[in-house]
Each structure stands twice: as structure tokens, then as C-alpha cells.
Amino acid sequence: MLNQMRRGVTNLFTKLLLGLLVIAFAVWGIGDIAFRSDQAGGPIATVGKTQLTAEEFRQAYEDEAQSVARRLGRKLTPEQAKLLGVHTRALARLIGFAALDLGARELHVTVNENIIGGVIKGDPAFHGLTGQFDRQKFRAQLSKLGYRSEAQYIQDRKRDIVREQLTETVGVGLVPSAPVIEVVHRFKEEKRTVEYFTPDFEKLVKVPEPDDASLTSFYEQNKRQYVALETRKANVLLMRREEGIARVTVTDEELKAAYEAAKESYNVPEKRRVSQMSFGDMAAAEKAYAELSKAKNFDETATKLGFPAKEIDLGFLTRPEMIDPKIAEATFGLKKNELSKPVQGQFSIALVRVTDIEGGKQKTFDEVKGELKERLASDRIGQLLATLHDEAEAERAKGRPLKEIAEQLKLAFREVPEITRTGRTSEDKPAIDHADAGRIAEAIFESTPGVETEALDLADGGYAWFELVTVTPERQRTFEEAKADVKKSYLESEKRKAIEASAAAQVERVKGGESMAAVAKALGAKLERAEGLKRGATPPGFTPIAFGEIFALQKGGVSSSASADGKSRTIYRVAEVTPAGAPTKEQITALGADLTKQLRIDALEQYVAGLRTHYGFTVNEKALAQAMGPQSTAPVEPAEVDE
């Protein structure tokens, strides 16, 4: 699981490297994939002798879809996911990592077990109240992340480090040339001024009521849109993490003991805002001290001596944060706005002044009691959930139905009258109120009536069981059943066509010589002007498609594009094109860094492509289509993850 893998990596370079790899995997398409039509149910793809399972693909798809949804800040529809190539990116990611793993194995790239242990023990996510590695918290976190065993997690960490060793030198030393930087600068810094308006097409365009013949024809042409999806009836037993936490008992004695054990961590140290001036010899320091100690305006005098306030301000620091212990001792012995005498430090002679003081304090037990209780409960929840899981499995082994098990263990039980592959009802309402409803629905649709299934591991560390009761097959809705939906879709389609035709006519008017102001006024629209537009940042009022076309047009060029809500069209004209000026040193540096990163991505992509070709890979087309079934219809919500 990519998100889990990224959470577990503590080395900064590894995080950057994995990010570059993900980008590199997204670059190549599916043109070089050798498809084969095997039977459904087998591996999704094979790289060398490594087989990639449907479950691995579904997890990679979910990770990629949530990543895209998070960047867009909204729900990702199946059509959008397909257009954005989410399935291709997920497949590329799986195949790319598999090729890297094979390459590492062939070159005998390994990592010492002690190094892996050190990485895991050094991860703050696994530290207890004492600030040290806590095995109980480690196990609880693994359960929360969806790992079934410590061995599985350790193996993931091992692969991360091996991949880093294999690829850390790829692309190192690649730098863009000055002419390339110059060309990219001109491209990015070119500015454009645009005139635009968005007519109220709701008033301007009217679509007549359709007759039954038109609706019937539209229905026949788009029949697949009006299918009643297969639904299933199921009983679901849920073991939620939050419900488990409510069962965890933490006594005041345990809380107080935990507080005493970690008391130092609740000590808020004193902070001081420090200004420090360094000198090469004592004579210079004493001369500066003589002037500064008598100065009426300290900042002005310091600036005259070559020490501007911004350059000597170190910000707020605690005593341990000051590198030199002698200078730290002098600093924390000063009063506010007091200047120290010259201090002989380890590396230089310094004058120090304290401009502000934030007093330290010890947080009391009552102040941190709630935090302590939550942490202790979280540390213990993994064991509690595991115990409840085992008790539920023991009862299932006796043949008891889920409803009785739920009553005995006091767990949530749901009778789900109908659920589609999307996790929703036929009326498009949530069938199960849970973040993992999509995964539960997927499992329900992969099951067979009368065959007992295994418990599902939920993302929050809990579990879900289900009993499949009945199956209602997919069927084609008749015209009469779907008539209301057909009419709605027909009217929307006809309105879009009419708006496109009207917008095209306004564009032709401007091309024919009429001014944008005259056309906008005739349509009752407000003419607006956007100046200083540059590539890379779509301004409010424009869609990415429209903004891209603005930079494809010549000066004076006119066009239109659908508005963000899809219900109107914006008409725009490029009024001015201003070439980029000469790049500054800062711009050259920033562009050089961006291009160097892109060159490294290209090098990584070529390296992975070479490994793919070397080992060979194929994709099972039928298995892929089967695995994509739920994703192809389920909308994806943006999920919060730790980056």
C-alpha cells in the first residue's frame, strides 16, 4: 500500500525518491503493455516471474484515486477517474515497483536487519509516552494501517530501503543547460491580458419540451445509461475502532503513572528571542560593545556597525536549541533588552541581546489528562480489537449467525436490504454508513451465496463480517421506468448543444469585427479584463481547459470554453501578449532546481522502463477488467492522509 509505505519511511531522501518514482511511473502510458486475454480471476499482471494480484491493484487504484481527489478537493467520478488515467497510473506503479524489486534481487542488493530495526525503532509514530519505541503502540499502529502482521510491515520497510539503494544515484549530476533555462523562462513568464464575458445562457437559450418520439430515440441511443444495477441483500457485522476505544478502561492511577513517567515531555521550556553578533577577535567585539551599550537606538547603531536587525535576529530559541553552551549560558542570564559583554564561544566571539522572553512552565496532570487517556486507549485498542475478532471468529466457527454474535459481543449489526457495487442503494443513497463502505460492497459482490467469507480488515483497524442473503441481477430499465431520467438527460444534452451553438455565433461576431464590449452589452453580460496572466496558475473564472487555450491563441484570437459548472460558456479574446523579461538570479536558480528534478524523473522513468523491458511483463486483460468493476462505478471521496 503506497500511502502506508510512505508513512513508514523516515529518511527524507527516501521520501523524495519515492515521490519521484511515483511521478515517473505516471509518465508512461499503456502502449507498451502486452495484453493477453486469460481467464478472469488470475493475476492482474506478471513482471518476470512476479505475479501482481487483483487485491494489490485495487489498493493501488484506491491510493491513486484518493490522491487525485485530494488534489482536486472534491469527489472523483468514475468518468473523471478514467479520463485522468487513474487505473493506468495504478498499474504503472505496481509494475514499476515490481521491476525495481527484481532488479535489486538480481544485483543482490540487500539491507542489514539491524538497519531495518533501527529505522522502525526511530520512527516517532511508534514511540510511547517515554519517547522510546513502544511495542504495544507499534502493534496498534500496524493494525490501524491495515497490516496483518509485523513481518508484513518489516518486509515493506525492507523493500523501501532496498529500492532507495538501487535508485539513489539515478540521474545524479544531471543539470539543465543555460539555453534550456532561458527557453523555459520565456515560456513560463510570458504574460497575457484577456477580455472575457459569460452570458446568462439560462435566459438566452430555451429548449422546447420534447415529444415521446424524441425521448424514445434518445433512450435507444443511450440505453446503457438506464440500467438497473445488480443489487445484493446482506447482513453486516461491524467492529469499529471508535466503538472499541469506548470500551477501553484507563484508571486514574494508570494516567498518573503515565504522567510521572513522561513528565519531562510536558515541560514547556523558556524561550528567548535572540540577536547575536559574531566577531573575529576580542578587540572588535569590545569596541562594538562600547558603542552599542551606550546607544539610544540599538537597531540603528547595530546597522551602522554592519549588523542589520534582520540578519542578527535568530528568533525564539530554547537553551538546548543554542549550539554553543557558553553563549547559551550568557543568553539565559540576560534580562529583556539587555546586551551581553563579549562572550568567548566555541567558534567565535559574540555579543548577545535578548529582545523578548517567553517563560517556561510545567503542564499539570489535569491539563494533559485528556491527552494521556486518548494515547493510552489508542495504545491498547489494537489488542482489544484482536480479542473481539477472535471471539467473533470462534462463534462463527460454531455456526452462529452474525446477528446473534453482534448481540453477544455488543457490536453494530446492519441488515442491508440492497447494495450496489458502489456501496450505495438503487436510489443512490449510502447503503452502509462507514468510510470503508466501498470495500465492503466490493467484497459482497465477490462472494457467492451460501459460502462463508473471511473478515475484512478495515482502514481504522477494525473488522467487518457479512452474510450474503440474496442477489438481484442487473437488468435493463424499460423506457417507461426510466422516462423521467431520460427526459432530464435529453434536456441537458440539448441545452449544451444550444449553448455551444450560441457561443460559437458570438465568437464569429467578434472575429467579424465587432468589439467584445458591443457583443457583451447586446447579450446583457459584463465585460471583464484579466491582466498579467502567466502559465501554471489558473485564475478564478477560468477552467484549466480555457486557460490552456488562452495561451494557445495568438494576439487578437477569440474562442469560448465551458464554464466550471458546465452550464454556461465563457467567451474570451487575447488582448495583449507581453514577452518575458530577462530572468533574475533567483528565477534562474528556481528554474534550474525544477528542471533538475524533471531530468531526474526522466532518468528514473528510463531506468524503470529498461527494467520492465529486461524482465518482460504482461497484463491479464480480463482479470484487470474484473478488478476494475467496482472502481469503474464508484465515486471516490478525497481522503486525508499523512504526507
N, C-alpha and C positions, 0 to 999 in steps of 0.2 A: 504494500500500500504506500503510494508515494507520499501522502501527507504524513503518515506515521513515520516513514523513513526520514523525512525532512525534520520532524520534531526530534528525532533521536540523534541527529548529527550535531556535535558540539564544536567541531573545528570550523572556524569561519571560512577558510578556503574551501572546505568540502561543501559548505552551503552554497557558496558562489559557483563552484564547479558543477554541482547538481543542477543549479538553476540554468547554467549554460547548456548542459546536456539536454534538459527538458526543451529549451528553445531550439536546440539543434535537431532534436527528434521531430519537432513540429514543422521543420522546414521542408522535409522531403514528403512527397505525396505517395500515392499507392500505385503509381505507374510501373514501378519495378517489382511489384509483388507478383509472385507466381501463384495464381488461384487454382485450386483444384476442387472438384465437386464431390467430396467424400460424404459419407452419411453424417447426418446431424448427430450431435451428442459426443463426438470425438474432441480432440484438442482443437483449439481455435487456430493455432499456428504452430509450426515446427521450425526451430532455428538449429541447424546442425542436427543433433540428437535430442535437443531440449524441446519438450512439449509445453506449450502455454495453454492453460485451462480456461474454460468459459468463466469461472469464478474470478480468475486473475484479470481477464478482460473487463468484466463487469465492474470490478473495483477500480481499475484504471480509468474506465469510462466515467464512473461516478466522480472520481477525483478531478478529472479534466473538466467535466461539465460544471461542477461546483466552482472550480477555479474561474471559468469563463463567466458564470453567473455572478460571481462575486465582483469581478472587474466591471461588468455591465451594471451592477447594482440592482438587478431585477431578475424575475423569473425567466428561465430559458425554456422556450417552447421546443418541441421535438423538431419542428421545421428549421428553427434557428440553429439548433444543435447540429443538424445535418448540413446546413449551409456553411457553418463555421468549421465543418470537418472534425467535430469532436471525436467521432469514432476512429477516424484516421489517425489523429494525434495520439489517442489512447493506444491504438495498435502499434504505432511507431515507437511509442515509449516502451512498450513491452518487448518488442523485437530488438530495439536498440540496446536495452539493458541486458537482454539475454545474450546478444552478440558480444558485449563487453565482458560478461561473465565467462563466456567460452574463451575469449582472448586471454583473459587473466589466467584461466586454468592451463591453457596451452603453454604460456610463458612461465608457469609455476610461480605466479605472483601470490604470495601468502602474507598473512599477518599473524604476529605472535598473540597467543591467547591473553597474555598479560596486558598487552596494549588494549585489546578489546575490553578487558575488565577495567582498566584504568579509565577508558572513555566513558563507560557506563557509570562507574562509581563517581566520576567527576561531573556527571550531569546533575545540575541543581534540581531538576524535576523529580529526582529520586532521593533528595535529601530530606531528612526528618527535622524535628524541631531543634535538634542539636547542631544542625548544619552539616551533618555527616550522612553518608549513604545509609538508607534505611530499607532493609529488605522487604519489610511489610508494605511500605509505601511503594517500593519498586513493583511488587506483585500487583498492588491495587491499580497503579498507573497502567501496567500492561493490560490488565483486564479492561480498563476504561478505553484504551486504544484499540481493543479488539484482538489482541494477541491471545492465543490459546495456551501458550507455554513460554517459559523463559528461554528455552532452546530456540524457539522460532524467532524471538526478538534478537537474541545474540547472533543468530545466523544473518539476520538483516543488517545488523551493525557491521558484521564481518564483511559482507558484500559491499557496504558503503565504503569502507576503508580500502578494500582491495581495488574498487573502481577508481578511487582517488589516486592510488599509487600508479595505476595503469595509465591514467589520462592527465595527470597533473602537469606534464611537460608539453602536452599537445598545444601547439600554437604559441608557446612562449617565444618571445623575440620578434613576433610579427608586429610591425608598426606601419601605419599608413604614410604614404609619401606626401610632401608638401602640396603638389598639384592636386592630389585627390582631396586633401583637406580643403583646398581653395574651391574646388568644384562643389563639394558638399555644402560649404558655407554659402556660396551663391544661391544654391538651391533652397536651403533652409531659411535664409534671411531675406529673400525676395519678399516684398510687401505688395499687397493689393488693396484697392479700395473698391467696394461693391455697393451698387444701388439695388434695393430689393423691396418687394412688397408681397403680401399674402392676401389675396382676395377672400372674401367670405363666400365661398362656393356653396355653403348651405342655403344662402339666399339666391345665388346666381344660377344654380343648377337644380332643376326639378326632374325627377324620374317618374314617368306615368305608372299607374298601377298596372301590374302585369295580368294578362289573362291566363287561364289554365293551360292553354297550349304552350305559351312561353315557359311557364313553370315546369310543365311536363318535359319539355325539351331540355331545360336546364338540369332537371333531375336526372334524365337519362345520360347527359354528358358528364355529370359529376356524381354518378351513382355511388361510387366508393365512399364518398363523404357521408353517406346516410346509412351507415351500417350500425346495427345494434351489437356492440361488442360482447364477446363472451363474458359471462359473469359466473362467479362461484360463491357458494354459501359455505361459510366456515365458522368454527368456534376457535377463539384465540385466547390463550392464557399469557398474560404479560407480567414480567418481573422487571419493574423499572428501577433504575438506580436511585432516584429521589425517594421512592417508597421504601427502599432498603435503608437509606440513610435515616429515615424517620424511626426505624426500628433499633438503630444503634444507640446503646446506652453509654453515656460518658458521665462518670460521677465527679463531684466537685473535688474529691481527693485526687483523682487522676488528673484533672485540669490543673490543680495547684502544683502537683508534682511535675507536670509538663512545663508549667511556667517557671518553676525554680530551675529546671534543667536547661531551659533556653533563655534564662533571664537576661543574659548579656545581649542577646539578639534584640531585646526590646529596649535597650539603652540607646536613646537618641542623643548622639554626641553633639557637643557645642561646635558651631560653625562660625568662621570669621571671614569677612571679605578682606582679601589681602592684596596690597600693592607692593610689588618687590622690584628694587633697582639693583642691578648687579654691576660690580666694578672689578677691574683687573688688578688693582693694587689698593692698599690701605690708605695711601695718601689721597687718592682721588675720592675714595669713599668719605674720608673725614672732611675734605673740602666741601663736598656736596651736602654732608650732614650740617655743616656750619651754616650754609645758606638756607637750606630747607627748614631747619629748626627755628629760624627767625622769620621765615616768610609769612606775609599776611595772607597771600593767596597761594596755597601749596601747589595746586594744579598748574597755575601759570608759571611759577618758578621751576617746577619739575620739567615742564615742557621746554623752557629756555635752556635747561641743562641737558636736553636730549632725551627726556623720558615722558612722552605724552601719556595722558591718563589711560587711554585705551590700550596702550602697549604694555603697561606695567600692572594692569588690573588682572589678577589671577582668578577672580570670582570667589565664591564661598567655598572654603575648604575646612575639613576636619583636621585634627592633628595628625592622624595616620596618613592622610592624603598628601601631606607635605613630605617630599622626598628627603630633604636634608634635616636630620633630627635637631641640629643646633639652631638652624633658622626657625624650625617649628617651635622649639622651646622659647626662643625670643619672641616669636609672634604671639604665642598664647600667654605671654606675660605682659602684653601691652594693654593699655586702656583704649577706648574708642578714639580714633583720630590722633593717637599718639604715634610718633615716629621713633623707631629704634635707633640706637647708636650702631656704628658699623659692626656687622656680625661676620666672623670668620667661619664660613661654611666649608663643606667638604669640597665643593667645586668652584666656589667664588666667594668674594666678599660682598655682602648685601646690606642694603637699608630696607627696612620693612615698615609698613604703615598699615594699621587696621582701620578700615572706614566704616565697618558695621559688625555687629555681633548678634548671633542667634544662639541664645542659651540652650544648653542640652537639658535633657530630662530623662527620667526612668519611667516608662509606661507601667501603670499599675496593673495588677491582676484583673481588676474589674474592667479596665479599658480594653484588654485583649482577650477576655474570657470567651466572647462570641467567636472570635477568630480561632482560638485554640480548640473550641468544641468542634467547629467545622473541619479543622485539619485532622483532629483525632478520629472523627467519624469517617472522614474520607479515607484515612489510612486503614480503617477496619472494614469498610464496606465490601472490599473485594472478597474477603473470607466469608462474610455473611452471605453474599450472593452465591458464592460457590457452594455453601452449605445448603441454601434453599434449592439450588439447581439439583444437587444430589438427592435431596428429599423428593423433589418433584419427579425425577427420573425413576427413583425407587417405586413410587406409586404408579407411574406409567407402566413399569415392568409387571405390576400386578394386574394390569388391565383396567385400571380405574379411569373413567372419563375425565377430561380436563375440568369440567365444571365442579366435580367433587374435589379434585385436587386443589382448585382455587379456593374453595370454601375451607378446606382443612388448613391450608397454608396462609389463608387470608391474603390472597393475591388477586389482581384485577382479571376478571373474565369478561370476554366480549362475545356475544352472538352476532356475527356479521351476516345479515340477510343476503347481501350481494356486494361483490367487489370485483373491479376490473383489473387488468394488468397494471393500470396506472395507480392503483391504490385508492380509486375513487368509485362512487356509485354511478349508476347509469344516468343520474341527474347531475353528475359532475360535482358531487359533494364528497368530502373526505369520508372514506369508509372506516378508517381506523385513526383515532386521534393519537398519533405518535410520529416522531421525527423519522423513524425507520419504516413508515407505512409502505413505502415503495419496495423495500427489500422483503418485507413480509408478504406483500402481494405477489412479488416475483416468485417467492418460494411456494406460495399456494398454487400458482399456475404451473409450477414444475412438478407438482405432486400428482399422485394417482389416487382416486377414491379407494378407501379400504386399506391403504398402505401407510403404516406409521412412519412419521418423519422425525428427523433429529431436531433438537432445539436450535434456534437461531441465536447467534451471538449479536447483541445489539451494540450500537456505537457508544452508548453510555455505560457499557459494562454489564448491562442486564441481559435477560434472555426472553425468548418468545417461543411458545409452542402453538401448534394449530392442528385442528382436525378438519379435513375436507369433508363436507356433508353432501353437496350436490353440485353438478355442473350444468350450466345453461349455455349451449353452443352459440357462437356468433351467427347472426342472420341478417339478411338484407331487409331494411325497413321498407314498407310499401310507400308509394307516393302519398297516399292519404295520411299515413302516420307521420311522415316527415314534411308535410306540406308547409307548416309554419316555418321550419328551419330553412326549407328550400326558398321560400319567399324572401326571408331575411337575407340569405346569401345572394339571391338574384338581385335584389335592390342594391346591396352593397357593391356588387360587381358592376352593375350598370352605372352606378353613380361614379365609381372610379373611372370608368371609360369616359363618361361625360366631362368630368373634371379634367382629365388628361387632354381631351379634345379642346376644351375651353382654354386651358393654359397654353396649349400649342398655338392657338389662334392669337393670344396676347403676345407671345414671343414673336410671331410673324409681324404683328403690328409694329413692334419696336424695331425689328430688323428692316421693316419697310420705311423707317424714317421718323415715326412718332417718338416723342420723348417718353421716358419712363414715368415722369411726373404726370403727363397727359393721360397715359393709359391707366395709371393707378387712380387718378381722380375720376375717370369715367367709370371705373369699377367700384368706386367708393372705398378704396383701400388707402392705407397710409404708406407713403414712400419713405423708406428709411435708408440710412447710409452707414456702412461699416468701414472704418479706415484702419490701416496698419495691420491687415490680416497676414499671418505667416503660416506656412505649412506646419502641421504637427499638433495644433491646438484648435479643435473645432469650437467656434464661438457659439454663444446662445443664439437660437433662432435658425440654426442650420443643422442639417443632418450630415454625418460623415460623407455620404454619397454626394450631396450637394456641394459640400466644401471641397471635395476632391475635384469635382467638375469645374469649380471656380478657378482652380489653378491649372486646369487643362485648357481653358478658354484663352483666346488672345484678347488684347485690349479692345473693348467695344463689343466683345462677344456676349450673346444673350442666350439663356436657357431657363429651364424650370425643373424642379425636383419635388418629390412628395415631401410633405411636412412630417415632422417627427411622429405625429399621431396617425398619419396615413389618411387623414380625412380632408386634406387640402393640398395645395401645391404652392410653392414659393417661386416667384419669377425674379430672376436676378440678372444684372448686367455688370461686367467688369469695367469700371470707370477709369481706374488708373493702375499702372504697374510700375513699381519703384524697385530698380535693381538693388542688390545688397551692396553695402559699402565695404571698405577694406576690413578684414577681420582684426579684432583686438587680440592681444596676447592671451587673455582669458578665454576668448572664444576658440582660439587655435588649440589651447590646452584641453578644453572640454570636448571639442570635436575629435581631437586625437584620441582621447580616452574612450569615447563612444565607438569610434571606428576600430580601435584596437580590440575592443570587446567583440564587435561584429566579426572581425577577422578570426578571432579565436573560436567563435561559434561556427564559422565556416570550416575551420580546420577540424573541429570536433566532429562536425557532420560528415566531412570527407573520411575521417578516420573510422567512424562508426559504419559508414556506407561500405568502406573497404572490408570491414569485418563481416558485414552482412553478406557481401558477395563471396568472401572467402569460405564462410561456413555454409552458405546457401540457406534459403528459408522459403516456406510455402504457407499459404493461408487456406484453411478449410472454409470455403465459401458458405456451405450450408450451416456449419456449426457457428460461424460468425453471424449469419442472419438470425439464427435461433437465439443466440446470446443477446443480440440487439433488440429482440422483440419488446421487452418491457421498456427499454430506453427510447425506442422509436416512438412511443406514445406517451410517455410520462414527462410532464413538465418538471424542470429542475429548479429548486429554490437555491438562492445564494446561501452558502453556509459559512459560518465564522470558523476560521482555523488559525492556528498559530503559525506565523511565517517565520 
